[in-house]
Amino acid sequence: MDAFIDRLSRIARPALGGLGALWLVFGLWAFLAPHSFYDAVAEFDPYNRHFIHDVGAMQIGIGAGALAAAWTLRAVVAGLVGLAAFQCTHVLSHVVDRDLGGTPWFDIPGLTVLAIVGLGALVGAMRDRTP
């Protein structure tokens, strides 16, 4: 059984690394160049910059989580890396798009609190030495 797990790990880590990098690239593209991403990948009318930013934030979180999973066998850390990456990028999305509507006076502080909690959980998990 251990040999099977070792073989699976040798396949899973590069696969997670490749998929994580792909999601991260797509997420950064959507976040940093939303109209280009929309024109090339997500042409569903009507164009909504904030929605594409949020899609990018989600993809960045997925990519970061997958890369972390390829790097560490600690699922909690990998999951929290993805969550924290999404939460921080999501806050940035709301700051950048605060002029597009919504309730920035509520959304930005509320999402910031969630990001801080996620980052705190990540720091706590990284300090924990249990596998």
BELZITA-V242688 format. One record per run of one state. SS is the DSSP state (H for helix, E for strand, L for the rest). FROM is the first residue (numbers start at 1). TO is the last residue. If there is no record, write none. Layout:
# BELZITA-V242688
ss=[SS,SS]
from=[FROM,FROM]
to=[TO,TO]
This chain:
# BELZITA-V242688
ss=[L,H,L,H,L,H,L,H,L,H,L,H,L]
from=[1,2,33,34,41,49,72,75,97,98,101,104,128]
to=[1,32,33,40,48,71,74,96,97,100,103,127,131]
